[in-house]
Amino acid sequence: MSGESPVEVANGDRCSVIAGVHAGKSGLVQDRKLSRTGHVTITVLQEGGARFKTLARNVRKSA
């Protein structure tokens, strides 16, 4: 993510994970929350129905 400005993702946005454990996966943002530690977390729903949680800073908004 060097040189990229962070783009906020909202519930209902399509996104691609570009960093972290789930890198390479994509799906629909479902549950955007601010954690107690101040990090924005999201739940991503994949096409097959599988869900996973990740940090919003690890995703990029898709078209």
SULNOR-V634487 format. One line per field, one symbol per residue. phi: phi as a letter, one per 20 degrees, with the letter a starting at -180 (. if undefined). psi: psi as a letter, one per 30 degrees, with the letter a starting at -180 (. if undefined). burial: 1 if it has 9 or more other ideal C-beta (glycine too) atoms within 8 Angstrom, else 0. A space follows every 50 residues. Layout:
BEGIN
phi: ???
psi: ???
burial: ???
END
This chain:
BEGIN
phi: .fneefdfdcgnfebcedbnfegnebrdfdcecdffeneedcddeegfof cbdbeffedcfde
psi: gkfkkkkkklkfkklkkflaegkfllakkejklklffgkkllkkjleffk klklkffglkkl.
burial: 00000000100011111000011011111101000000111111110000 1101111110000
END
